[in-house]
Amino acid sequence: MAYWLIKSEPETWSWDDHVKAGVEEWDGVRNFQARNNMSAMSIGDKAFFYHSVKEKQVVGIVEVASESHPDSTDTTGKWTCVDFRAVKPFNKPVSLDQIKADPRLADMVLVKNSRLSVQPVTDEEWALVCALGETEPG
């Protein structure tokens, strides 16, 4: 199993929106590196759901529910996406400031390239962020 982080502006698509939807296509990604990251995902992989822009915090965990497939919002045919299933909220959201303050997370992609909307997370980073959020990693 691999771990990831996906980002969304809560005003556009929030954790609560995703929970209500249950399983939803993660469409609209128009960055090649982010697209390639989604293409590398497998069903059952887990991802942090991160509220970007104003909140800048990890708020929940989602699970990859489909293999990579064409993005239904793309008319060019070059963009793909996966579907995510909401798994559980974080007991305590983990802010970007908390992540940046922890030296064990200094190499996390979120710290090094905070603009990337779909990014990998190492096993160690996954466990540490879950611990900061007082949330079971499973």
Secondary structure, DSSP 8 states (H G I E B T S, - for coil): --EEEEEE-TTTS-HHHHHHHSEEE------HHHHHHHHT--TT-EEEEEE-TTS-EEEEEEEE-S--EE-TT-SSS--EE-EEEEEEEEEEEEEHHHHHH-GGGTT-HHHH-TT-SEEEE-HHHHHHHHHHTT----
